[in-house]
Amino acid sequence: MRWVWPCSRSAARRSRKLGLSPLIVVLMGTMTGTAGGMLRDVMSARVPMIFQQDLYATAAIAGIVAYLILQKLSLPWTFAISTGVVVILGMRVLAVIWGVHLPRLQAMH
């Protein structure tokens, strides 16, 4: 989880500064955040979390969307970033506490 938000935030912020559309900002932030997490997992010889049932990319998307909405409302950057962090961490922590998982695809026989 440590790599998701910094990677997502960095890509989202750069995309936003380039004037790209909000959809592209969300996609770039999500892809970069999940790739950073995958790299971390592969380097530590673990199955990447993105391939498991955890709310991983979903949390990144929610945090980036929260950040974009607050930026659009012209709220201070630090507040928008902090809120994005809280959304991502909150979703991940609550998912662990409540045992919430995404559905797993079953192999077809």
MODANOR-V300230 format. One line per field, one symbol per residue. psi: psi as a letter, one per 20 degrees, with the letter a starting at -180 (. if undefined). burial: b if it has 16 or more other C-alpha atoms within 10 Angstrom, else e. A space follows every 10 residues. Layout:
psi->???
burial->???
//
This chain:
psi->hhiggggggg gggggghikr qhghgggggg ggghgghggg gghjlqpphh jaiqnfhghg gggggggggh ghjkqqghgg gggggggggg ggghhggikp qqqppqpp.
burial->bebbbbbbbe bbbebbeeee ebeebbbbbb bbbbbbbbeb eeeeeeebbb eeebbbbbbb bbbbbbbbeb beeeeeeeeb bebbbebbbe bbeebeeeee eeeeeeeee
//
